[in-house]
Amino acid sequence: MPTELPGPALRLSIDRDALAANWRVLNRLSGNARAGAAIKADAYGVGVGACVPALWDAGCRDFFVAHAAEADAALEHLPAGNLAVLHGPQSPSEARWMYRAGVRPVINSLRQARLWADAGGGSCDLMVDTGINRIGLAMEELGDPQIAMLEVDVLHSHLIAAEEQDNSVNQLQRHRWQDARQAIAHRRAALANSAGIALGPAFHGDLTRPGLALYGGIPCASLAGEIRQVVRPEAQLMQVREIEAGEGVGYNSTFVAPTAMRIGVLGIGYADGYLRSWSGKGAFLGGGRRLPVLGRVSMDMTVVDLGDAPELGEGDWVAADYALPEAATVSGLSQYELLTSLGQRFAR
Ligand SMILES: *Cc1c(COP(=O)(O)O)cnc(C)c1O
């Protein structure tokens, strides 16, 4: 009989208190509106299983996934009535599945309105395209009889550039959203993502849909100081080595030791979402010290400089320097990519 396998030397530390606090901050900043939560892409890579219960306990009651398949996973942690599928039904069978599961589709087109009616209909959301030109009902289609027949809970639109506070497209989209609110009977209206919340009460409606900022992302300056870091990738030192001056580290020796060095090997690499853009730029934190990444990040391994941390040895845990706004600047990745690329090998 094999004994039970211990956890991997790789874990994602998730600060549930910070997650809950971020939701409460965003809910407060949403004024008279309530904050929901975008939990698509497995809660931005952080993990639905860890995030949804914490958000629910904090008071969040409106959750959004992108695909129907994601709804299935989220329903392990949520009542169906609190969940909506942003992409809406893609096929008659998806529409029937949502109808039977009791999940609200977000209707994005006349075709989806038909699919939903054919599946049985009932409460749904409606996404109106006010300028982004992705999915969403065109403004010209608002008067269609198939739309008039929908039982709309949340009337949504989505902002193009909410993090650019002075961009006039925000006001244009808000006016179109107001026009849609006049044209369509609905219970609640929603427009703002994380950055949209910071645009003020005119953008709040009844419900906001933050994602990034829940998980520690800071899309605009006015949210800095309010939002706490949630996610820290952590890895165990697998091996410590002493190398001589002139020796290279990792593939293609992109780092060559200028002097004798003490280095550590971590079992984290680009397969875990610690992408090659961190090569020679990233750092880990351990024992209160900074451990710069040396040479190339490879698929399963990253090497760090232990010069400032002589007390660290094999088996010790270190954490990637992963405060999202700064990490985005250093890595050249977006804060969204830094979260959603985190891989499946982490113990969460
Ligand atoms: C992903 C998404 C959000 C959340 O956006 P953030 O910028 O992460 O806050 C809100 N609304 C819709 C429609 C989305 O697709």
The ligand as an SDF file (V2000), in Angstrom:
LIG
                    3D

 15 15  0  0  0  0  0  0  0  0999 V2000
  -14.0980   40.1220  -15.9570 C   0  0  0  0  0  0  0  0  0  0  0  0
  -15.2410   41.0330  -15.9110 C   0  0  0  0  0  0  0  0  0  0  0  0
  -15.3990   41.9300  -14.8550 C   0  0  0  0  0  0  0  0  0  0  0  0
  -14.3520   42.1490  -13.7890 C   0  0  0  0  0  0  0  0  0  0  0  0
  -13.4120   43.0700  -14.2630 O   0  0  0  0  0  0  0  0  0  0  0  0
  -12.1400   43.5450  -13.4000 P   0  0  0  0  0  0  0  0  0  0  0  0
  -11.4640   44.5100  -14.2720 O   0  0  0  0  0  0  0  0  0  0  0  0
  -11.3330   42.3060  -13.1720 O   0  0  0  0  0  0  0  0  0  0  0  0
  -12.6480   44.1070  -12.1390 O   0  0  0  0  0  0  0  0  0  0  0  0
  -16.5510   42.6770  -14.8120 C   0  0  0  0  0  0  0  0  0  0  0  0
  -17.4920   42.5500  -15.7660 N   0  0  0  0  0  0  0  0  0  0  0  0
  -17.3720   41.7110  -16.8110 C   0  0  0  0  0  0  0  0  0  0  0  0
  -18.4370   41.6450  -17.8350 C   0  0  0  0  0  0  0  0  0  0  0  0
  -16.2370   40.9340  -16.9270 C   0  0  0  0  0  0  0  0  0  0  0  0
  -16.1020   40.1160  -17.9750 O   0  0  0  0  0  0  0  0  0  0  0  0
  1  2  1  0
  2  3  1  0
  2 14  2  0
  3  4  1  0
  3 10  2  0
  4  5  1  0
  5  6  1  0
  6  7  2  0
  6  8  1  0
  6  9  1  0
 10 11  1  0
 11 12  2  0
 12 13  1  0
 12 14  1  0
 14 15  1  0
M  END
$$$$
